[in-house]
Amino acid sequence: MATATAKISSDAWSILLPEHRVDIADGVSIAVRPLSLEAWAQILKWVESAAEDLKRAGVTLDALNRADGVTRLLNFVLSSAPWVLSLATGLDEEDVRRLPLPAAARLLEGVLDINNVNVQHFQERVASVVGKLTGVRQMVQ
């Protein structure tokens, strides 16, 4: 394994993962940062392992197109995996559990808004890399 020779500075991390304020109630805002690659991996691993439990709770892709499906997802996360919102916000898990549903819904919406933008940028970069790798492959052949 290679030995690390440089570390990213805290100033650079603030640029890479900028803080956004999400208003969850009148006069209450929470700092939210985009999820890191490591955090995405943790959440995706949890979703895989919780797939059957999510299905039993009525949380399906089809259900997420309706308000009741989103409410079920939010209830599931708050009761079974508050660490997901804790990871995205830095809030204590107990505070996440105690949030009133409207505030929790706004927090989830804010986390999704911020991370959807990051996913779109990621997809653009991946498409660019695929294009460059295709060019390299054609040169080698």
DRENLO-850965 format. One record per atom (N, C-alpha, C, O): residue number from 1; residue in three letters; atom name; x, z negated, y. Coordinates in steps of 0.05 Angstrom, whole numbers, plus 5000, padded with zeros to 4 digits. Atoms other than C-alpha are relative to their C-alpha. Example, Ala and Ser with C-alpha at 12.3 -4.5 7.8 and 13.67 -1.06 7.14 Angstrom:
! residues 2
1, Ala, N, 5018, 5000, 4976
1, Ala, CA, 5246, 4844, 4910
1, Ala, C, 5018, 5000, 5024
1, Ala, O, 5039, 4987, 5024
2, Ser, N, 4984, 5001, 4976
2, Ser, CA, 5273, 4857, 4979
2, Ser, C, 4985, 4986, 5022
2, Ser, O, 4995, 4982, 5044
This chain:
! residues 141
1, Met, N, 5017, 5000, 4977
1, Met, CA, 5000, 5000, 5000
1, Met, C, 5018, 5000, 5025
1, Met, O, 5038, 4986, 5026
2, Ala, N, 4984, 4998, 4976
2, Ala, CA, 5026, 5018, 5069
2, Ala, C, 4997, 4974, 5017
2, Ala, O, 4976, 4961, 5016
3, Thr, N, 5000, 5024, 4983
3, Thr, CA, 5044, 4962, 5117
3, Thr, C, 4990, 5009, 5028
3, Thr, O, 4999, 5029, 5039
4, Ala, N, 5011, 4993, 4974
4, Ala, CA, 5004, 4963, 5182
4, Ala, C, 5022, 4996, 5021
4, Ala, O, 5037, 4976, 5020
5, Thr, N, 4979, 5002, 4979
5, Thr, CA, 5048, 4975, 5243
5, Thr, C, 4987, 4996, 5027
5, Thr, O, 5001, 4988, 5046
6, Ala, N, 5013, 5003, 4974
6, Ala, CA, 4997, 4973, 5299
6, Ala, C, 4972, 4988, 4996
6, Ala, O, 4959, 4993, 4975
7, Lys, N, 5027, 5011, 5000
7, Lys, CA, 4933, 4935, 5314
7, Lys, C, 4985, 5011, 5024
7, Lys, O, 4997, 5016, 5045
8, Ile, N, 5017, 4992, 4977
8, Ile, CA, 4875, 4957, 5358
8, Ile, C, 4996, 4976, 5017
8, Ile, O, 4989, 4954, 5008
9, Ser, N, 5003, 5022, 4981
9, Ser, CA, 4872, 4914, 5420
9, Ser, C, 4971, 4993, 5004
9, Ser, O, 4953, 5008, 4998
10, Ser, N, 5028, 5009, 4996
10, Ser, CA, 4810, 4873, 5437
10, Ser, C, 4987, 5017, 5021
10, Ser, O, 4963, 5022, 5020
11, Asp, N, 5012, 4982, 4979
11, Asp, CA, 4800, 4917, 5499
11, Asp, C, 4991, 5026, 4987
11, Asp, O, 4970, 5037, 4994
12, Ala, N, 5007, 4975, 5014
12, Ala, CA, 4800, 4979, 5454
12, Ala, C, 4975, 4996, 4983
12, Ala, O, 4958, 5013, 4981
13, Trp, N, 5023, 5005, 5017
13, Trp, CA, 4751, 4946, 5406
13, Trp, C, 4974, 4999, 5017
13, Trp, O, 4953, 5008, 5008
14, Ser, N, 5024, 5001, 4983
14, Ser, CA, 4703, 4933, 5465
14, Ser, C, 4991, 5028, 5008
14, Ser, O, 4968, 5033, 5014
15, Ile, N, 5007, 4972, 4994
15, Ile, CA, 4706, 5008, 5479
15, Ile, C, 4989, 5013, 4975
15, Ile, O, 4969, 5028, 4976
16, Leu, N, 5009, 4988, 5025
16, Leu, CA, 4698, 5028, 5406
16, Leu, C, 4973, 4990, 4991
16, Leu, O, 4956, 5005, 4981
17, Leu, N, 5025, 5013, 5007
17, Leu, CA, 4641, 4979, 5394
17, Leu, C, 4988, 4987, 5024
17, Leu, O, 4988, 4962, 5026
18, Pro, N, 5009, 5012, 4974
18, Pro, CA, 4610, 4969, 5463
18, Pro, C, 4975, 4983, 4996
18, Pro, O, 4958, 4989, 4979
19, Glu, N, 5022, 5018, 5001
19, Glu, CA, 4561, 4913, 5474
19, Glu, C, 4976, 5012, 5016
19, Glu, O, 4980, 5023, 5037
20, His, N, 5025, 4992, 4987
20, His, CA, 4489, 4931, 5491
20, His, C, 4982, 4976, 5001
20, His, O, 4981, 4960, 4982
21, Arg, N, 5019, 5022, 4999
21, Arg, CA, 4437, 4881, 5515
21, Arg, C, 4973, 5010, 4992
21, Arg, O, 4963, 5031, 5001
22, Val, N, 5027, 4993, 5010
22, Val, CA, 4370, 4884, 5479
22, Val, C, 4981, 4977, 5009
22, Val, O, 4985, 4954, 5002
23, Asp, N, 5020, 5019, 4991
23, Asp, CA, 4311, 4850, 5513
23, Asp, C, 4980, 4995, 4977
23, Asp, O, 4967, 5013, 4968
24, Ile, N, 5018, 5006, 5022
24, Ile, CA, 4272, 4814, 5459
24, Ile, C, 4975, 4984, 5010
24, Ile, O, 4956, 4981, 4995
25, Ala, N, 5023, 5014, 4987
25, Ala, CA, 4225, 4775, 5506
25, Ala, C, 5006, 4998, 5030
25, Ala, O, 5029, 5003, 5038
26, Asp, N, 4995, 5003, 4971
26, Asp, CA, 4217, 4763, 5581
26, Asp, C, 5022, 4979, 5004
26, Asp, O, 5020, 4956, 4996
27, Gly, N, 4978, 5017, 4994
27, Gly, CA, 4282, 4734, 5604
27, Gly, C, 5019, 4994, 4977
27, Gly, O, 5038, 4977, 4980
28, Val, N, 4982, 5005, 5023
28, Val, CA, 4315, 4735, 5535
28, Val, C, 5011, 5027, 4991
28, Val, O, 4997, 5045, 4982
29, Ser, N, 4987, 4976, 5011
29, Ser, CA, 4366, 4788, 5517
29, Ser, C, 5023, 4992, 4982
29, Ser, O, 5035, 4971, 4985
30, Ile, N, 4980, 5005, 5020
30, Ile, CA, 4413, 4791, 5459
30, Ile, C, 5021, 5022, 5001
30, Ile, O, 5014, 5046, 5004
31, Ala, N, 4978, 4981, 5001
31, Ala, CA, 4481, 4825, 5456
31, Ala, C, 5001, 5013, 4972
31, Ala, O, 5001, 4999, 4952
32, Val, N, 4999, 4985, 5026
32, Val, CA, 4483, 4879, 5402
32, Val, C, 5022, 5020, 5002
32, Val, O, 5025, 5034, 5022
33, Arg, N, 4979, 4980, 5001
33, Arg, CA, 4543, 4920, 5382
33, Arg, C, 4994, 5019, 4977
33, Arg, O, 4980, 5012, 4958
34, Pro, N, 5004, 4982, 5023
34, Pro, CA, 4543, 4982, 5338
34, Pro, C, 5013, 4988, 4975
34, Pro, O, 5033, 4974, 4977
35, Leu, N, 4989, 5010, 5026
35, Leu, CA, 4556, 4967, 5265
35, Leu, C, 5026, 5014, 4994
35, Leu, O, 5030, 5038, 4999
36, Ser, N, 4975, 4989, 5009
36, Ser, CA, 4626, 4977, 5240
36, Ser, C, 4996, 5014, 4973
36, Ser, O, 4976, 5011, 4960
37, Leu, N, 5000, 4987, 5027
37, Leu, CA, 4642, 5018, 5178
37, Leu, C, 4996, 4980, 4978
37, Leu, O, 4981, 4984, 4959
38, Glu, N, 5002, 5021, 5020
38, Glu, CA, 4651, 4954, 5139
38, Glu, C, 4971, 4988, 4999
38, Glu, O, 4961, 4983, 4977
39, Ala, N, 5027, 5010, 4999
39, Ala, CA, 4583, 4928, 5162
39, Ala, C, 4980, 5019, 4988
39, Ala, O, 4962, 5011, 4973
40, Trp, N, 5017, 4979, 5013
40, Trp, CA, 4549, 4994, 5143
40, Trp, C, 5002, 4998, 4970
40, Trp, O, 4982, 4999, 4956
41, Ala, N, 4996, 5001, 5029
41, Ala, CA, 4580, 4989, 5074
41, Ala, C, 4986, 4975, 4988
41, Ala, O, 4974, 4977, 4967
42, Gln, N, 5013, 5024, 5010
42, Gln, CA, 4555, 4917, 5065
42, Gln, C, 4969, 5004, 4999
42, Gln, O, 4957, 4996, 4980
43, Ile, N, 5029, 4996, 4999
43, Ile, CA, 4484, 4936, 5086
43, Ile, C, 4991, 5020, 4980
43, Ile, O, 4971, 5016, 4966
44, Leu, N, 5008, 4980, 5020
44, Leu, CA, 4482, 4998, 5043
44, Leu, C, 5002, 4989, 4972
44, Leu, O, 4985, 4995, 4955
45, Lys, N, 4997, 5013, 5026
45, Lys, CA, 4507, 4958, 4983
45, Lys, C, 4976, 4982, 4995
45, Lys, O, 4965, 4981, 4973
46, Trp, N, 5023, 5018, 5003
46, Trp, CA, 4452, 4907, 4996
46, Trp, C, 4974, 5016, 4995
46, Trp, O, 4959, 5008, 4978
47, Val, N, 5024, 4984, 5004
47, Val, CA, 4398, 4961, 5002
47, Val, C, 4999, 5010, 4972
47, Val, O, 4977, 5010, 4959
48, Glu, N, 5000, 4990, 5028
48, Glu, CA, 4420, 4990, 4935
48, Glu, C, 4992, 4978, 4981
48, Glu, O, 4976, 4982, 4963
49, Ser, N, 5006, 5022, 5019
49, Ser, CA, 4418, 4922, 4901
49, Ser, C, 4972, 4989, 5004
49, Ser, O, 4961, 4977, 4985
50, Ala, N, 5026, 5011, 4995
50, Ala, CA, 4352, 4903, 4934
50, Ala, C, 4978, 5021, 4997
50, Ala, O, 4955, 5015, 5004
51, Ala, N, 5019, 4978, 5001
51, Ala, CA, 4317, 4970, 4921
51, Ala, C, 4974, 4992, 4985
51, Ala, O, 4952, 4998, 4995
52, Glu, N, 5024, 5007, 5015
52, Glu, CA, 4270, 4943, 4868
52, Glu, C, 4983, 4978, 5015
52, Glu, O, 4959, 4980, 5015
53, Asp, N, 5014, 5021, 4985
53, Asp, CA, 4253, 4881, 4909
53, Asp, C, 4986, 5011, 5025
53, Asp, O, 4963, 5004, 5031
54, Leu, N, 5012, 4987, 4977
54, Leu, CA, 4240, 4924, 4970
54, Leu, C, 4975, 5016, 4992
54, Leu, O, 4954, 5015, 5005
55, Lys, N, 5023, 4985, 5010
55, Lys, CA, 4194, 4969, 4929
55, Lys, C, 4977, 4982, 4993
55, Lys, O, 4954, 4987, 5000
56, Arg, N, 5021, 5020, 5007
56, Arg, CA, 4156, 4908, 4902
56, Arg, C, 4987, 4989, 5025
56, Arg, O, 4963, 4981, 5025
57, Ala, N, 5010, 5011, 4975
57, Ala, CA, 4148, 4884, 4974
57, Ala, C, 4985, 5021, 5016
57, Ala, O, 4974, 5016, 5038
58, Gly, N, 5015, 4978, 4987
58, Gly, CA, 4116, 4951, 4992
58, Gly, C, 5017, 5014, 5022
58, Gly, O, 5006, 5028, 5039
59, Val, N, 4983, 4987, 4981
59, Val, CA, 4176, 4975, 5031
59, Val, C, 5011, 5025, 4987
59, Val, O, 5030, 5024, 4971
60, Thr, N, 4991, 4974, 5010
60, Thr, CA, 4184, 5049, 5014
60, Thr, C, 5005, 5018, 5023
60, Thr, O, 4997, 5012, 5046
61, Leu, N, 4995, 4981, 4978
61, Leu, CA, 4207, 5109, 5054
61, Leu, C, 4973, 5009, 5012
61, Leu, O, 4971, 5012, 5036
62, Asp, N, 5026, 4992, 4990
62, Asp, CA, 4134, 5131, 5059
62, Asp, C, 4988, 4978, 5017
62, Asp, O, 4976, 4984, 5038
63, Ala, N, 5012, 5022, 4986
63, Ala, CA, 4112, 5062, 5081
63, Ala, C, 5013, 4996, 5028
63, Ala, O, 5000, 4986, 5046
64, Leu, N, 4986, 5005, 4974
64, Leu, CA, 4164, 5061, 5137
64, Leu, C, 4990, 5019, 5022
64, Leu, O, 4999, 5017, 5045
65, Asn, N, 5013, 4983, 4980
65, Asn, CA, 4124, 5116, 5171
65, Asn, C, 4976, 4987, 5013
65, Asn, O, 4963, 4999, 5030
66, Arg, N, 5024, 5014, 4990
66, Arg, CA, 4069, 5065, 5184
66, Arg, C, 5009, 4972, 5010
66, Arg, O, 5029, 4961, 5001
67, Ala, N, 4994, 5027, 4989
67, Ala, CA, 4068, 5000, 5224
67, Ala, C, 5000, 4979, 4979
67, Ala, O, 5017, 4961, 4980
68, Asp, N, 5000, 5021, 5020
68, Asp, CA, 4050, 4959, 5163
68, Asp, C, 5025, 5001, 4982
68, Asp, O, 5034, 4980, 4973
69, Gly, N, 4975, 4997, 5016
69, Gly, CA, 4111, 4986, 5125
69, Gly, C, 5023, 4988, 5015
69, Gly, O, 5041, 4975, 5004
70, Val, N, 4978, 5012, 4983
70, Val, CA, 4157, 4967, 5183
70, Val, C, 4997, 4970, 5001
70, Val, O, 5017, 4955, 5000
71, Thr, N, 5005, 5029, 5000
71, Thr, CA, 4124, 4899, 5186
71, Thr, C, 5010, 4987, 4974
71, Thr, O, 5022, 4966, 4973
72, Arg, N, 4991, 5010, 5026
72, Arg, CA, 4137, 4890, 5111
72, Arg, C, 5031, 4999, 4999
72, Arg, O, 5043, 4980, 4989
73, Leu, N, 4971, 4999, 4999
73, Leu, CA, 4210, 4911, 5121
73, Leu, C, 5011, 4977, 5016
73, Leu, O, 5029, 4963, 5008
74, Leu, N, 4991, 5022, 4983
74, Leu, CA, 4218, 4862, 5178
74, Leu, C, 4996, 4973, 4987
74, Leu, O, 5014, 4956, 4988
75, Asn, N, 5005, 5025, 5014
75, Asn, CA, 4186, 4806, 5138
75, Asn, C, 5020, 4996, 4977
75, Asn, O, 5030, 4974, 4973
76, Phe, N, 4981, 5002, 5022
76, Phe, CA, 4231, 4822, 5079
76, Phe, C, 5028, 4993, 5010
76, Phe, O, 5041, 4976, 4999
77, Val, N, 4974, 5006, 4989
77, Val, CA, 4294, 4822, 5121
77, Val, C, 5001, 4972, 5011
77, Val, O, 5021, 4957, 5005
78, Leu, N, 5000, 5027, 4989
78, Leu, CA, 4275, 4758, 5157
78, Leu, C, 5000, 4979, 4979
78, Leu, O, 5013, 4958, 4981
79, Ser, N, 5001, 5020, 5021
79, Ser, CA, 4260, 4722, 5093
79, Ser, C, 5023, 5002, 4979
79, Ser, O, 5032, 4981, 4970
80, Ser, N, 4981, 4996, 5022
80, Ser, CA, 4310, 4752, 5044
80, Ser, C, 5029, 5007, 5009
80, Ser, O, 5048, 5002, 4995
81, Ala, N, 4974, 4991, 4992
81, Ala, CA, 4367, 4780, 5085
81, Ala, C, 5004, 4998, 5031
81, Ala, O, 5010, 5018, 5044
82, Pro, N, 4997, 5003, 4971
82, Pro, CA, 4371, 4751, 5156
82, Pro, C, 5029, 5007, 5008
82, Pro, O, 5034, 5012, 5032
83, Trp, N, 4972, 4994, 4994
83, Trp, CA, 4446, 4763, 5151
83, Trp, C, 5003, 5028, 5010
83, Trp, O, 5023, 5034, 5025
84, Val, N, 4998, 4972, 4991
84, Val, CA, 4432, 4837, 5164
84, Val, C, 4998, 5000, 5031
84, Val, O, 5015, 5012, 5044
85, Leu, N, 5002, 5001, 4971
85, Leu, CA, 4407, 4823, 5235
85, Leu, C, 5022, 4982, 5012
85, Leu, O, 5030, 4987, 5034
86, Ser, N, 4978, 5017, 4990
86, Ser, CA, 4459, 4768, 5242
86, Ser, C, 5025, 5016, 5003
86, Ser, O, 5040, 5013, 5022
87, Leu, N, 4976, 4983, 5000
87, Leu, CA, 4514, 4818, 5225
87, Leu, C, 4999, 5019, 5024
87, Leu, O, 5020, 5023, 5037
88, Ala, N, 5002, 4980, 4978
88, Ala, CA, 4488, 4867, 5277
88, Ala, C, 5000, 4987, 5028
88, Ala, O, 5006, 5000, 5048
89, Thr, N, 5003, 5013, 4974
89, Thr, CA, 4477, 4815, 5332
89, Thr, C, 5019, 4977, 5005
89, Thr, O, 5023, 4969, 5028
90, Gly, N, 4984, 5024, 4996
90, Gly, CA, 4523, 4756, 5320
90, Gly, C, 4982, 4975, 5001
90, Gly, O, 4993, 4953, 5004
91, Leu, N, 5018, 5023, 5000
91, Leu, CA, 4461, 4711, 5320
91, Leu, C, 5003, 4984, 4974
91, Leu, O, 5009, 4995, 4953
92, Asp, N, 5000, 5017, 5023
92, Asp, CA, 4461, 4652, 5273
92, Asp, C, 4976, 5008, 4982
92, Asp, O, 4954, 5014, 4992
93, Glu, N, 5021, 4992, 5019
93, Glu, CA, 4420, 4668, 5210
93, Glu, C, 4975, 4983, 5003
93, Glu, O, 4952, 4994, 5001
94, Glu, N, 5024, 5018, 4996
94, Glu, CA, 4374, 4608, 5222
94, Glu, C, 4985, 5009, 5025
94, Glu, O, 4960, 5008, 5025
95, Asp, N, 5014, 4990, 4976
95, Asp, CA, 4359, 4634, 5292
95, Asp, C, 4985, 5026, 4994
95, Asp, O, 4963, 5030, 5004
96, Val, N, 5013, 4975, 5008
96, Val, CA, 4344, 4702, 5263
96, Val, C, 4974, 4994, 4985
96, Val, O, 4953, 5006, 4991
97, Arg, N, 5024, 5008, 5015
97, Arg, CA, 4295, 4670, 5214
97, Arg, C, 4977, 4989, 5017
97, Arg, O, 4954, 4993, 5012
98, Arg, N, 5020, 5014, 4983
98, Arg, CA, 4260, 4631, 5269
98, Arg, C, 4989, 5018, 5022
98, Arg, O, 4970, 5009, 5036
99, Leu, N, 5010, 4983, 4979
99, Leu, CA, 4248, 4690, 5315
99, Leu, C, 4970, 5006, 4996
99, Leu, O, 4962, 5011, 4973
100, Pro, N, 5028, 4991, 5003
100, Pro, CA, 4175, 4706, 5329
100, Pro, C, 5000, 5030, 4992
100, Pro, O, 5018, 5044, 5000
101, Leu, N, 5001, 4973, 5009
101, Leu, CA, 4155, 4772, 5297
101, Leu, C, 5004, 5021, 5022
101, Leu, O, 5019, 5040, 5019
102, Pro, N, 4996, 4979, 4980
102, Pro, CA, 4149, 4811, 5363
102, Pro, C, 5029, 5001, 5010
102, Pro, O, 5040, 5023, 5015
103, Ala, N, 4972, 5001, 4992
103, Ala, CA, 4219, 4788, 5384
103, Ala, C, 5018, 5012, 4978
103, Ala, O, 5037, 5027, 4985
104, Ala, N, 4985, 4989, 5022
104, Ala, CA, 4247, 4804, 5315
104, Ala, C, 4997, 5031, 4999
104, Ala, O, 5016, 5045, 4993
105, Ala, N, 5004, 4971, 5000
105, Ala, CA, 4215, 4873, 5318
105, Ala, C, 5015, 5014, 5022
105, Ala, O, 5027, 5035, 5018
106, Arg, N, 4985, 4988, 4978
106, Arg, CA, 4245, 4887, 5386
106, Arg, C, 5030, 5000, 4994
106, Arg, O, 5044, 5019, 5001
107, Leu, N, 4972, 5001, 5007
107, Leu, CA, 4313, 4864, 5361
107, Leu, C, 5007, 5021, 4979
107, Leu, O, 5027, 5035, 4982
108, Leu, N, 4996, 4979, 5020
108, Leu, CA, 4308, 4909, 5300
108, Leu, C, 5000, 5027, 5013
108, Leu, O, 5017, 5044, 5006
109, Glu, N, 5002, 4975, 4987
109, Glu, CA, 4287, 4966, 5344
109, Glu, C, 5026, 5006, 5017
109, Glu, O, 5036, 5028, 5016
110, Gly, N, 4975, 4996, 4985
110, Gly, CA, 4347, 4955, 5390
110, Gly, C, 5024, 5006, 4983
110, Gly, O, 5040, 5023, 4989
111, Val, N, 4978, 4995, 5019
111, Val, CA, 4395, 4951, 5331
111, Val, C, 4999, 5029, 4990
111, Val, O, 5019, 5042, 4988
112, Leu, N, 5003, 4973, 5010
112, Leu, CA, 4366, 5016, 5304
112, Leu, C, 5007, 5021, 5021
112, Leu, O, 5020, 5041, 5015
113, Asp, N, 4994, 4981, 4978
113, Asp, CA, 4369, 5051, 5372
113, Asp, C, 5030, 5004, 5003
113, Asp, O, 5040, 5026, 5004
114, Ile, N, 4971, 5000, 4995
114, Ile, CA, 4442, 5033, 5382
114, Ile, C, 5015, 5014, 4977
114, Ile, O, 5033, 5030, 4981
115, Asn, N, 4986, 4989, 5023
115, Asn, CA, 4463, 5051, 5311
115, Asn, C, 4991, 5029, 4993
115, Asn, O, 5007, 5043, 4981
116, Asn, N, 5007, 4972, 5004
116, Asn, CA, 4423, 5116, 5307
116, Asn, C, 5017, 5019, 5017
116, Asn, O, 5025, 5040, 5007
117, Val, N, 4982, 4983, 4983
117, Val, CA, 4465, 5143, 5365
117, Val, C, 5027, 5002, 4986
117, Val, O, 5039, 5023, 4985
118, Asn, N, 4974, 5000, 5014
118, Asn, CA, 4528, 5123, 5327
118, Asn, C, 4999, 5018, 4975
118, Asn, O, 5018, 5032, 4969
119, Val, N, 5002, 4984, 5024
119, Val, CA, 4503, 5156, 5263
119, Val, C, 4999, 5030, 5008
119, Val, O, 5012, 5046, 4994
120, Gln, N, 5001, 4973, 4990
120, Gln, CA, 4488, 5220, 5302
120, Gln, C, 5029, 5010, 5007
120, Gln, O, 5037, 5032, 5000
121, His, N, 4973, 4993, 4993
121, His, CA, 4559, 5220, 5330
121, His, C, 5017, 5003, 4975
121, His, O, 5034, 5021, 4973
122, Phe, N, 4985, 4999, 5025
122, Phe, CA, 4587, 5206, 5261
122, Phe, C, 4994, 5026, 4985
122, Phe, O, 5013, 5040, 4976
123, Gln, N, 5008, 4975, 5013
123, Gln, CA, 4548, 5265, 5232
123, Gln, C, 5013, 5024, 5013
123, Gln, O, 5021, 5043, 5000
124, Glu, N, 4987, 4979, 4986
124, Glu, CA, 4575, 5310, 5286
124, Glu, C, 5030, 5002, 4993
124, Glu, O, 5041, 5024, 4989
125, Arg, N, 4971, 5001, 5007
125, Arg, CA, 4647, 5288, 5271
125, Arg, C, 5004, 5010, 4971
125, Arg, O, 5023, 5025, 4966
126, Val, N, 4998, 4991, 5028
126, Val, CA, 4636, 5298, 5196
126, Val, C, 4996, 5030, 4998
126, Val, O, 5011, 5043, 4984
127, Ala, N, 5004, 4971, 5000
127, Ala, CA, 4609, 5368, 5208
127, Ala, C, 5025, 5014, 5011
127, Ala, O, 5033, 5035, 5000
128, Ser, N, 4975, 4988, 4989
128, Ser, CA, 4671, 5383, 5250
128, Ser, C, 5022, 4999, 4979
128, Ser, O, 5037, 5019, 4976
129, Val, N, 4979, 5002, 5020
129, Val, CA, 4717, 5357, 5195
129, Val, C, 4995, 5019, 4977
129, Val, O, 5014, 5032, 4967
130, Val, N, 5007, 4981, 5022
130, Val, CA, 4680, 5398, 5142
130, Val, C, 5008, 5028, 5008
130, Val, O, 5020, 5043, 4993
131, Gly, N, 4993, 4973, 4990
131, Gly, CA, 4689, 5460, 5185
131, Gly, C, 5030, 5004, 5000
131, Gly, O, 5040, 5026, 4992
132, Lys, N, 4970, 4997, 5000
132, Lys, CA, 4764, 5447, 5193
132, Lys, C, 5011, 5001, 4971
132, Lys, O, 5029, 5016, 4966
133, Leu, N, 4991, 4999, 5027
133, Leu, CA, 4773, 5432, 5119
133, Leu, C, 4993, 5027, 4987
133, Leu, O, 5009, 5037, 4971
134, Thr, N, 5007, 4974, 5011
134, Thr, CA, 4737, 5497, 5102
134, Thr, C, 5020, 5020, 5010
134, Thr, O, 5028, 5038, 4995
135, Gly, N, 4980, 4982, 4989
135, Gly, CA, 4785, 5533, 5148
135, Gly, C, 5027, 4997, 4986
135, Gly, O, 5040, 5017, 4980
136, Val, N, 4975, 5005, 5014
136, Val, CA, 4845, 5501, 5114
136, Val, C, 4999, 5011, 4972
136, Val, O, 5017, 5024, 4962
137, Arg, N, 5004, 4989, 5028
137, Arg, CA, 4817, 5518, 5045
137, Arg, C, 5002, 5030, 5000
137, Arg, O, 5014, 5041, 4981
138, Gln, N, 4999, 4970, 4999
138, Gln, CA, 4809, 5591, 5065
138, Gln, C, 5029, 5009, 5005
138, Gln, O, 5037, 5030, 4994
139, Met, N, 4972, 4992, 4994
139, Met, CA, 4881, 5593, 5091
139, Met, C, 5017, 4997, 4974
139, Met, O, 5035, 5013, 4969
140, Val, N, 4985, 5006, 5024
140, Val, CA, 4907, 5564, 5025
140, Val, C, 4994, 5020, 4978
140, Val, O, 5011, 5027, 4962
141, Gln, N, 5008, 4983, 5022
141, Gln, CA, 4868, 5611, 4980
141, Gln, C, 5013, 5027, 5002
141, Gln, O, 5008, 5045, 4985
